[in-house]
Amino acid sequence: FKPKRIKNRKNVQVNKRNKAFNTFYTSPIKTLTKKLFILADDYTNEPSEEKTARIKKTYTLLTSLLDKAVKKNVLHKNTVAKKKSRNALLLKSKSINVFM
């Protein structure tokens, strides 16, 4: 598929570029979110200080990536606020204290 008009061809190129840029930020966010859920479930089965440290590290890295995505206009600030809230609620419901 190739548009006839030059402007439309350029738009296709720009969209490809922007999609690659957005994927660079959104892919690690999805991966870390899944990892956080798995770590939280693992922690509830068998709590330990080491697991708490891993959860805390993953959580801080995830929040950092979410904030960077807002700064780069990849995600909307309300979407990021919702994701951060869900992650915090997950940790709170599993009685994992990473906010100290």
N, C-alpha and C positions, 0 to 999 in steps of 0.2 A: 504494500500500500504506500503510494507516494502522492501527496497532494500536488495539484497543478500549480497553484500560486506559490510564489517564492516565500511570501510571508508565512504561509501555512507550513511550508517545509521547515522554515526556521522554528516555528512553534513546536513541531514534532521533535526537533533536536533539543530545544530548551526543556521540553517535558521529560525527555529521556535523561538529560543531565540532572534535572531537579529530582526525579525519581531515585536516581543513584545516590544523590546527596541525602535525601530523606531516609532511604534504606540504611545508610551508614549510621544514622542515629536511632532509628526505630528498631532495628534488628537486635542490637544488644539489650535494649530495654525489654523486649519480649522475652529474650533468653534469661535475663536476670530475674524477671518476675516469676517465671516458671521455676527457676532455681530456688528462689526465696520460698515459694510454696512447698517445694519438696523438702527443703531444709527445716521448715517449720513443722511439717508432718513428722519428719524424722526426730525432731527435738521432743515432740509430745510423746513419742514411743519410748525414748531413752534420753532424758535430759543430761547435759554435761556442760561444763564451762567452755570446753573446746567448741562445741556446737553453737553455744551462745556467741562466741567470738566470730565464728564464720558467718552466722546470721547477721550480726552487727556490721561486719565488713561488707557483706552483700547488700544490705539495706542502705548503707551510706553511699556505696557506689551507684546503686540504682537511683537514689534521690539526686545525686550529683548529675547523672546522665539525663534525668528528667528535666532538671533545671537548665542544663545546657541546650536541650531540645527546644525549650521555650525561648531561650535567648537567641537561638538560630532560626526561630519562626518555623520549626518543623512541626511542633505540636502546639495547640492552643493552651493558654494558661489554665483554663477551667478543666480541660481534659487532664492535665498534669496534676492539678489539685485533687481531682477525683481519684487518680491512680495512687497518689501518695497517701490519701486518706484510706483507701482500701488496703494498702500494704500495712499501714499503721494499725488499722482495725484487726487485720489478720494476726499480727504479732501480739496485740493486746488480748485477743480472744484465746490465744494459745498460752497466755501468761509468760510471754518472752519479753524481758525487760532490756531493750537496747537503747532506751532514751536517756540513760544516765550518763 
